[in-house]
Amino acid sequence: MDHRPIGNAPTGSRTVVITGGNTGLGFACANAILESPHGAPWHVVLACRDEGRAQAAVDQLTSGAGVAGQVEAMSLDLASLASVRAFAAELTKRLSTGTTPPLHAVVCNAGVNSGTRPTATADGFESTFGVNHLGHFLLINELLPALQSPARVVVVASGVHDPAQKSGVPAPAWNDPAGLASGQLGPAAASDNSLVSGQRRYSTSKLANVYFTYALARRLPPGVTANAFDPGLMPGTGLMREAPAPFRFVANRILPHAIPLLRRVYSPNVHTVQESGDALARLVTDPEQDATTGRYFEGRRQIRSSDESYNDERAEELWTASMALTARP
C-alpha cells in the first residue's frame, strides 16, 4: 500500500486514525472530518485491510475542492494481532519523526458480522469478538502513548447491545471473555439456530465495545476522552455481507430507499450513512465535547446505554482478560 500522504501536511494539522475508513460509516466520517470548520486541519489515516479499496477511498476523498486536511491509507487487519502491532509501530515511528502530524484522535469504526458461519481470526479467536473488540482493544492500547492531549477515542458500538431498544437483533448473551473469544456465548444462546447465534455474537460484541469504552475512560489521563457511538440503522452499508442472500438483498437494495418509512414504523434511529458519518465526526471535532468522556451517544444525542452495560465488574473483567488475550506470545 502507498503510505505517502497526499500533498504536504498543513501547519498545525492533527492526525485522526479511522479503522475501516474506506467505505460506509468510516468513509462518511472521514469526509466530514476533512470538511470540519473546527480548529486546525485534520490529517486522516484510513486504517484498512483491503489496500485497493483503501487507495480508491483516498483518491475519492482528495478529488474534490475544499478539503482542508489530507488523507492517506495504511494497512491494518484487525483480525491479526501482528498486523495491529505492525500498524501501531509504523504509525508511532512516523509520528515521532514528524512525518505524520501529531495524533489527536482514533475512531474504532471497523466491524464484522460473521453471519451464520462462525469464523476465526489469525490468532484463533471467534471473528466477531476478535475483530470488533480485541483488535480495537489492542490498537488503542498500542497507540495510547502516542496520543497527544487534547485527544479523543470514539468507539462505534450499536443500539443492538440494548434489549430495551427492541432492534429485532437477539439480545447479547454475555459469557466470560475467554469463552467469548473462543466462540462460546452465554446461556441465553443455548437454543439458538445458526442465524440467531450469528446475530447474537454481533450484539454481544457491541456490548463488549461499550464495556471497553467505559473501562478505557476510567484509565485515560486528563485531556484524553473516550466515548461510545451508536450510528443507528444505516441500510446499505455492507455490514450484512456475510448474511444469507435474501437478507443481503433486502438490506442493500430495498431498505436504503425506505428510510423515511422505517423512521415512522420501526425507529427514529434510522439514518443515511452521511447523517451518521456527520454525527460520528462531531464526536471527534466539536469543541463542545472537549470534556465529555465515558458517555454513550445515539447519533447526536447523549443517552444511557443498556442497564447491563453499567456492570463495572464485568467491564473490568473484560479489560483484564483482553490484556491477557492480546499479550505477545
C-alpha positions as a Markdown table, in Angstrom:
| # | Residue | x | y | z |
|---|---|---|---|---|
| 1 | Met | 0.0 | 0.0 | 0.0 |
| 2 | Asp | 1.2 | 3.5 | -0.8 |
| 3 | His | 1.9 | 5.1 | 2.6 |
| 4 | Arg | 2.7 | 8.5 | 1.2 |
| 5 | Pro | 0.4 | 11.3 | 2.3 |
| 6 | Ile | -1.4 | 13.4 | -0.4 |
| 7 | Gly | 0.2 | 16.8 | -0.5 |
| 8 | Asn | 2.1 | 18.5 | 2.4 |
| 9 | Ala | 0.8 | 18.4 | 5.9 |
| 10 | Pro | -0.7 | 21.8 | 6.7 |
| 11 | Thr | 1.0 | 23.7 | 9.6 |
| 12 | Gly | -0.6 | 22.7 | 12.9 |
| 13 | Ser | -2.6 | 19.8 | 11.4 |
| 14 | Arg | -3.7 | 16.9 | 13.6 |
| 15 | Thr | -3.9 | 13.2 | 12.8 |
| 16 | Val | -7.0 | 11.0 | 13.2 |
| 17 | Val | -7.0 | 7.3 | 12.6 |
| 18 | Ile | -10.2 | 5.7 | 11.3 |
| 19 | Thr | -10.4 | 2.0 | 11.1 |
| 20 | Gly | -12.4 | 0.7 | 8.2 |
| 21 | Gly | -12.4 | 4.2 | 6.8 |
| 22 | Asn | -12.6 | 3.2 | 3.1 |
| 23 | Thr | -16.4 | 2.6 | 3.0 |
| 24 | Gly | -19.7 | 3.2 | 4.7 |
| 25 | Leu | -19.8 | 5.0 | 8.0 |
| 26 | Gly | -16.0 | 5.3 | 8.2 |
| 27 | Phe | -15.7 | 6.9 | 4.8 |
| 28 | Ala | -18.6 | 9.4 | 5.6 |
| 29 | Cys | -16.9 | 10.2 | 8.9 |
| 30 | Ala | -13.6 | 10.8 | 7.2 |
| 31 | Asn | -15.2 | 13.2 | 4.7 |
| 32 | Ala | -17.0 | 15.1 | 7.4 |
| 33 | Ile | -13.8 | 15.5 | 9.4 |
| 34 | Leu | -11.9 | 16.8 | 6.4 |
| 35 | Glu | -14.6 | 19.4 | 6.0 |
| 36 | Ser | -14.7 | 20.3 | 9.7 |
| 37 | Pro | -14.6 | 24.1 | 10.4 |
| 38 | His | -13.3 | 23.5 | 13.9 |
| 39 | Gly | -9.6 | 24.2 | 14.7 |
| 40 | Ala | -6.6 | 23.1 | 12.6 |
| 41 | Pro | -6.9 | 20.9 | 9.6 |
| 42 | Trp | -7.1 | 17.1 | 10.1 |
| 43 | His | -4.7 | 14.5 | 8.6 |
| 44 | Val | -6.9 | 11.4 | 8.1 |
| 45 | Val | -5.3 | 8.0 | 8.2 |
| 46 | Leu | -7.6 | 5.3 | 6.7 |
| 47 | Ala | -6.6 | 2.1 | 8.5 |
| 48 | Cys | -7.9 | -0.6 | 6.3 |
| 49 | Arg | -7.5 | -4.3 | 5.4 |
| 50 | Asp | -8.1 | -4.0 | 1.6 |
| 51 | Glu | -5.3 | -2.0 | 0.0 |
| 52 | Gly | -7.0 | -1.4 | -3.3 |
| 53 | Arg | -10.3 | -0.1 | -1.8 |
| 54 | Ala | -8.4 | 2.0 | 0.7 |
| 55 | Gln | -6.4 | 3.8 | -2.0 |
| 56 | Ala | -9.6 | 4.3 | -4.0 |
| 57 | Ala | -11.1 | 5.9 | -1.0 |
| 58 | Val | -8.1 | 8.2 | -0.6 |
| 59 | Asp | -8.4 | 9.2 | -4.3 |
| 60 | Gln | -12.1 | 9.9 | -3.9 |
| 61 | Leu | -11.7 | 11.9 | -0.7 |
| 62 | Thr | -9.0 | 14.1 | -2.2 |
| 63 | Ser | -10.6 | 14.6 | -5.6 |
| 64 | Gly | -13.0 | 17.4 | -4.5 |
| 65 | Ala | -12.3 | 21.1 | -3.8 |
| 66 | Gly | -12.3 | 22.4 | -0.3 |
| 67 | Val | -10.6 | 19.5 | 1.5 |
| 68 | Ala | -8.7 | 21.3 | 4.3 |
| 69 | Gly | -6.6 | 18.4 | 5.5 |
| 70 | Gln | -5.0 | 15.4 | 3.8 |
| 71 | Val | -5.7 | 11.7 | 3.6 |
| 72 | Glu | -3.6 | 8.6 | 3.4 |
| 73 | Ala | -4.1 | 4.8 | 3.7 |
| 74 | Met | -2.3 | 2.4 | 5.9 |
| 75 | Ser | -2.6 | -1.3 | 6.1 |
| 76 | Leu | -4.4 | -2.7 | 9.2 |
| 77 | Asp | -6.1 | -6.1 | 9.6 |
| 78 | Leu | -7.9 | -6.2 | 12.9 |
| 79 | Ala | -8.2 | -10.0 | 12.6 |
| 80 | Ser | -4.4 | -10.3 | 13.1 |
| 81 | Leu | -2.8 | -9.0 | 16.3 |
| 82 | Ala | 0.5 | -9.0 | 14.5 |
| 83 | Ser | -1.0 | -6.6 | 11.9 |
| 84 | Val | -2.3 | -4.4 | 14.7 |
| 85 | Arg | 1.1 | -4.2 | 16.3 |
| 86 | Ala | 2.8 | -3.5 | 12.9 |
| 87 | Phe | 0.4 | -0.7 | 12.1 |
| 88 | Ala | 0.9 | 0.9 | 15.5 |
| 89 | Ala | 4.6 | 0.6 | 15.4 |
| 90 | Glu | 4.8 | 2.1 | 11.9 |
| 91 | Leu | 2.4 | 5.0 | 12.8 |
| 92 | Thr | 4.3 | 5.7 | 16.1 |
| 93 | Lys | 7.6 | 5.8 | 14.1 |
| 94 | Arg | 6.2 | 8.3 | 11.7 |
| 95 | Leu | 4.7 | 10.4 | 14.5 |
| 96 | Ser | 8.0 | 10.5 | 16.3 |
| 97 | Thr | 9.9 | 11.7 | 13.2 |
| 98 | Gly | 7.3 | 14.3 | 12.3 |
| 99 | Thr | 6.4 | 12.5 | 9.0 |
| 100 | Thr | 2.8 | 12.4 | 10.2 |
| 101 | Pro | 1.2 | 15.2 | 12.3 |
| 102 | Pro | 0.6 | 14.6 | 16.0 |
| 103 | Leu | -2.1 | 12.0 | 16.8 |
| 104 | His | -5.2 | 13.5 | 18.4 |
| 105 | Ala | -7.9 | 11.0 | 17.7 |
| 106 | Val | -8.7 | 7.4 | 17.0 |
| 107 | Val | -12.1 | 6.2 | 15.7 |
| 108 | Cys | -12.7 | 2.5 | 16.2 |
| 109 | Asn | -15.2 | 2.0 | 13.4 |
| 110 | Ala | -14.4 | -1.2 | 11.6 |
| 111 | Gly | -16.6 | -4.2 | 12.4 |
| 112 | Val | -17.8 | -7.6 | 11.1 |
| 113 | Asn | -20.9 | -9.6 | 11.4 |
| 114 | Ser | -20.0 | -13.2 | 10.7 |
| 115 | Gly | -23.5 | -14.3 | 9.8 |
| 116 | Thr | -24.4 | -18.0 | 10.0 |
| 117 | Arg | -20.9 | -19.4 | 9.7 |
| 118 | Pro | -18.5 | -18.9 | 12.7 |
| 119 | Thr | -15.0 | -17.9 | 11.5 |
| 120 | Ala | -11.7 | -17.4 | 13.3 |
| 121 | Thr | -9.1 | -14.7 | 13.3 |
| 122 | Ala | -5.5 | -15.3 | 12.5 |
| 123 | Asp | -4.9 | -15.8 | 16.3 |
| 124 | Gly | -7.8 | -18.3 | 16.6 |
| 125 | Phe | -10.4 | -16.0 | 18.2 |
| 126 | Glu | -14.0 | -16.0 | 17.1 |
| 127 | Ser | -14.0 | -13.4 | 14.4 |
| 128 | Thr | -16.9 | -11.1 | 15.6 |
| 129 | Phe | -15.4 | -10.8 | 19.1 |
| 130 | Gly | -11.8 | -10.8 | 17.8 |
| 131 | Val | -12.2 | -8.0 | 15.3 |
| 132 | Asn | -14.9 | -5.9 | 16.9 |
| 133 | His | -13.4 | -5.9 | 20.3 |
| 134 | Leu | -9.9 | -7.5 | 20.7 |
| 135 | Gly | -8.4 | -5.9 | 17.6 |
| 136 | His | -9.5 | -2.5 | 18.6 |
| 137 | Phe | -8.6 | -3.1 | 22.3 |
| 138 | Leu | -5.0 | -3.8 | 21.3 |
| 139 | Leu | -4.9 | -1.0 | 18.8 |
| 140 | Ile | -5.9 | 1.6 | 21.4 |
| 141 | Asn | -3.5 | 0.3 | 24.0 |
| 142 | Glu | -0.7 | 0.3 | 21.5 |
| 143 | Leu | -1.4 | 3.9 | 20.4 |
| 144 | Leu | -2.2 | 5.4 | 23.8 |
| 145 | Pro | 1.5 | 6.5 | 24.4 |
| 146 | Ala | 1.4 | 8.4 | 21.1 |
| 147 | Leu | -1.9 | 10.3 | 21.7 |
| 148 | Gln | -1.3 | 13.9 | 22.4 |
| 149 | Ser | -3.7 | 15.8 | 24.6 |
| 150 | Pro | -6.3 | 17.0 | 23.8 |
| 151 | Ala | -7.2 | 13.7 | 22.3 |
| 152 | Arg | -10.3 | 11.6 | 21.7 |
| 153 | Val | -11.1 | 8.0 | 21.3 |
| 154 | Val | -14.5 | 7.1 | 19.8 |
| 155 | Val | -15.7 | 3.5 | 19.7 |
| 156 | Val | -18.5 | 2.7 | 17.3 |
| 157 | Ala | -21.0 | 0.5 | 19.2 |
| 158 | Ser | -24.6 | -0.2 | 18.4 |
| 159 | Gly | -28.1 | 0.0 | 19.8 |
| 160 | Val | -28.4 | -3.7 | 19.3 |
| 161 | His | -26.4 | -4.2 | 22.6 |
| 162 | Asp | -29.6 | -2.9 | 24.4 |
| 163 | Pro | -32.6 | -5.3 | 24.6 |
| 164 | Ala | -34.8 | -2.4 | 25.6 |
| 165 | Gln | -34.4 | -0.8 | 22.2 |
| 166 | Lys | -36.2 | -3.8 | 20.5 |
| 167 | Ser | -33.9 | -3.7 | 17.5 |
| 168 | Gly | -35.0 | -7.1 | 16.2 |
| 169 | Val | -31.5 | -8.4 | 16.8 |
| 170 | Pro | -31.2 | -11.0 | 19.6 |
| 171 | Ala | -30.0 | -9.6 | 22.9 |
| 172 | Pro | -26.4 | -10.2 | 24.0 |
| 173 | Ala | -25.6 | -13.5 | 25.7 |
| 174 | Trp | -22.6 | -12.5 | 27.8 |
| 175 | Asn | -20.1 | -15.1 | 28.8 |
| 176 | Asp | -16.7 | -14.9 | 30.4 |
| 177 | Pro | -14.3 | -13.2 | 28.0 |
| 178 | Ala | -12.2 | -16.3 | 27.3 |
| 179 | Gly | -15.4 | -18.1 | 26.3 |
| 180 | Leu | -16.5 | -15.3 | 24.0 |
| 181 | Ala | -13.1 | -15.3 | 22.4 |
| 182 | Ser | -13.4 | -19.0 | 21.6 |
| 183 | Gly | -17.0 | -18.5 | 20.2 |
| 184 | Gln | -18.9 | -19.7 | 23.3 |
| 185 | Leu | -21.9 | -17.4 | 24.1 |
| 186 | Gly | -23.6 | -17.4 | 27.4 |
| 187 | Pro | -26.6 | -19.5 | 28.5 |
| 188 | Ala | -29.2 | -17.2 | 26.7 |
| 189 | Ala | -27.9 | -18.6 | 23.4 |
| 190 | Ala | -28.3 | -22.2 | 24.3 |
| 191 | Ser | -31.2 | -22.9 | 21.9 |
| 192 | Asp | -30.1 | -20.6 | 19.1 |
| 193 | Asn | -30.0 | -21.7 | 15.5 |
| 194 | Ser | -27.0 | -20.7 | 13.3 |
| 195 | Leu | -28.6 | -17.5 | 12.1 |
| 196 | Val | -29.7 | -16.3 | 15.5 |
| 197 | Ser | -26.4 | -17.3 | 17.0 |
| 198 | Gly | -24.5 | -15.2 | 14.4 |
| 199 | Gln | -26.6 | -12.1 | 15.2 |
| 200 | Arg | -26.2 | -12.7 | 18.9 |
| 201 | Arg | -22.4 | -12.8 | 18.5 |
| 202 | Tyr | -22.7 | -9.4 | 16.9 |
| 203 | Ser | -24.9 | -7.8 | 19.7 |
| 204 | Thr | -22.6 | -9.3 | 22.3 |
| 205 | Ser | -19.5 | -7.8 | 20.6 |
| 206 | Lys | -21.2 | -4.4 | 20.7 |
| 207 | Leu | -21.8 | -4.8 | 24.4 |
| 208 | Ala | -18.1 | -5.5 | 24.7 |
| 209 | Asn | -17.5 | -2.2 | 22.8 |
| 210 | Val | -19.4 | -0.3 | 25.5 |
| 211 | Tyr | -17.7 | -2.1 | 28.4 |
| 212 | Phe | -14.4 | -1.3 | 26.7 |
| 213 | Thr | -15.2 | 2.4 | 26.3 |
| 214 | Tyr | -16.2 | 2.9 | 29.9 |
| 215 | Ala | -13.2 | 1.0 | 31.3 |
| 216 | Leu | -10.9 | 2.9 | 29.0 |
| 217 | Ala | -12.4 | 6.3 | 30.0 |
| 218 | Arg | -11.6 | 5.4 | 33.7 |
| 219 | Arg | -8.0 | 4.9 | 32.8 |
| 220 | Leu | -7.2 | 7.8 | 30.5 |
| 221 | Pro | -5.2 | 10.8 | 31.6 |
| 222 | Pro | -6.7 | 14.3 | 31.8 |
| 223 | Gly | -7.2 | 15.8 | 28.3 |
| 224 | Val | -7.9 | 12.4 | 26.7 |
| 225 | Thr | -11.5 | 11.2 | 26.3 |
| 226 | Ala | -13.4 | 8.1 | 25.3 |
| 227 | Asn | -17.0 | 7.8 | 24.2 |
| 228 | Ala | -19.2 | 5.2 | 22.5 |
| 229 | Phe | -21.3 | 5.9 | 19.5 |
| 230 | Asp | -24.4 | 4.2 | 18.1 |
| 231 | Pro | -24.9 | 5.1 | 14.4 |
| 232 | Gly | -28.4 | 3.6 | 14.3 |
| 233 | Leu | -29.6 | 1.5 | 11.4 |
| 234 | Met | -27.9 | 2.5 | 8.2 |
| 235 | Pro | -29.3 | 0.4 | 5.3 |
| 236 | Gly | -26.9 | -0.4 | 2.5 |
| 237 | Thr | -23.6 | -0.2 | 4.4 |
| 238 | Gly | -22.5 | -3.7 | 3.7 |
| 239 | Leu | -22.3 | -4.9 | 7.3 |
| 240 | Met | -24.7 | -7.7 | 6.3 |
| 241 | Arg | -22.3 | -9.0 | 3.6 |
| 242 | Glu | -21.9 | -12.4 | 5.3 |
| 243 | Ala | -25.7 | -12.8 | 5.8 |
| 244 | Pro | -27.8 | -15.1 | 3.7 |
| 245 | Ala | -28.6 | -13.8 | 0.2 |
| 246 | Pro | -32.2 | -12.8 | 0.9 |
| 247 | Phe | -31.1 | -10.7 | 3.9 |
| 248 | Arg | -28.4 | -9.0 | 1.9 |
| 249 | Phe | -30.8 | -8.2 | -0.9 |
| 250 | Val | -33.3 | -6.5 | 1.4 |
| 251 | Ala | -30.6 | -4.7 | 3.4 |
| 252 | Asn | -28.7 | -3.4 | 0.3 |
| 253 | Arg | -31.4 | -3.0 | -2.3 |
| 254 | Ile | -34.7 | -2.2 | -0.6 |
| 255 | Leu | -34.2 | -0.6 | 2.8 |
| 256 | Pro | -31.9 | 2.3 | 1.6 |
| 257 | His | -35.0 | 3.6 | -0.3 |
| 258 | Ala | -37.3 | 3.2 | 2.6 |
| 259 | Ile | -35.6 | 5.3 | 5.3 |
| 260 | Pro | -38.5 | 7.8 | 5.9 |
| 261 | Leu | -40.9 | 4.9 | 6.3 |
| 262 | Leu | -38.5 | 3.0 | 8.6 |
| 263 | Arg | -38.3 | 6.0 | 10.8 |
| 264 | Arg | -42.1 | 6.1 | 11.2 |
| 265 | Val | -42.8 | 2.4 | 11.6 |
| 266 | Tyr | -39.6 | 1.0 | 13.1 |
| 267 | Ser | -37.4 | 3.5 | 14.9 |
| 268 | Pro | -36.4 | 7.2 | 14.6 |
| 269 | Asn | -32.8 | 5.9 | 14.9 |
| 270 | Val | -32.6 | 5.2 | 11.2 |
| 271 | His | -30.2 | 7.3 | 9.2 |
| 272 | Thr | -28.4 | 7.7 | 5.9 |
| 273 | Val | -24.7 | 6.9 | 6.0 |
| 274 | Gln | -23.9 | 10.6 | 5.6 |
| 275 | Glu | -26.1 | 11.6 | 8.6 |
| 276 | Ser | -24.4 | 9.1 | 10.9 |
| 277 | Gly | -21.0 | 9.9 | 9.5 |
| 278 | Asp | -21.5 | 13.6 | 10.3 |
| 279 | Ala | -22.7 | 12.7 | 13.9 |
| 280 | Leu | -19.6 | 10.4 | 14.4 |
| 281 | Ala | -17.3 | 13.2 | 13.1 |
| 282 | Arg | -18.8 | 15.6 | 15.6 |
| 283 | Leu | -17.5 | 13.5 | 18.5 |
| 284 | Val | -14.0 | 13.9 | 17.1 |
| 285 | Thr | -14.1 | 17.6 | 16.1 |
| 286 | Asp | -16.7 | 19.5 | 18.1 |
| 287 | Pro | -15.2 | 21.8 | 20.8 |
| 288 | Glu | -18.4 | 21.4 | 22.9 |
| 289 | Gln | -17.3 | 17.7 | 23.5 |
| 290 | Asp | -13.9 | 18.6 | 24.9 |
| 291 | Ala | -14.8 | 17.5 | 28.5 |
| 292 | Thr | -17.2 | 14.7 | 27.6 |
| 293 | Thr | -15.9 | 11.2 | 28.4 |
| 294 | Gly | -17.3 | 7.8 | 29.4 |
| 295 | Arg | -20.6 | 8.5 | 27.7 |
| 296 | Tyr | -22.8 | 6.9 | 25.1 |
| 297 | Phe | -24.3 | 8.7 | 22.1 |
| 298 | Glu | -27.1 | 7.7 | 19.8 |
| 299 | Gly | -26.3 | 9.8 | 16.8 |
| 300 | Arg | -26.1 | 13.4 | 18.2 |
| 301 | Arg | -27.9 | 12.6 | 21.4 |
| 302 | Gln | -26.2 | 11.6 | 24.6 |
| 303 | Ile | -28.3 | 8.8 | 26.2 |
| 304 | Arg | -27.9 | 5.9 | 28.6 |
| 305 | Ser | -26.6 | 2.7 | 27.2 |
| 306 | Ser | -28.2 | -0.6 | 28.3 |
| 307 | Asp | -28.7 | -1.4 | 32.0 |
| 308 | Glu | -26.3 | -4.3 | 31.6 |
| 309 | Ser | -23.6 | -2.1 | 30.2 |
| 310 | Tyr | -23.0 | -0.4 | 33.5 |
| 311 | Asn | -21.8 | -3.5 | 35.2 |
| 312 | Asp | -18.3 | -2.2 | 36.1 |
| 313 | Glu | -17.2 | -5.6 | 37.5 |
| 314 | Arg | -17.8 | -7.2 | 34.2 |
| 315 | Ala | -16.1 | -4.4 | 32.3 |
| 316 | Glu | -13.0 | -4.7 | 34.4 |
| 317 | Glu | -13.0 | -8.5 | 33.9 |
| 318 | Leu | -13.2 | -7.9 | 30.2 |
| 319 | Trp | -10.3 | -5.4 | 30.4 |
| 320 | Thr | -8.1 | -7.8 | 32.3 |
| 321 | Ala | -8.9 | -10.8 | 30.1 |
| 322 | Ser | -8.3 | -8.7 | 27.0 |
| 323 | Met | -4.9 | -7.8 | 28.2 |
| 324 | Ala | -4.1 | -11.4 | 28.6 |
| 325 | Leu | -5.6 | -12.5 | 25.3 |
| 326 | Thr | -3.7 | -9.8 | 23.3 |
| 327 | Ala | -0.4 | -10.2 | 25.1 |
| 328 | Arg | 2.6 | -11.1 | 23.0 |
| 329 | Pro | 3.2 | -14.9 | 22.9 |
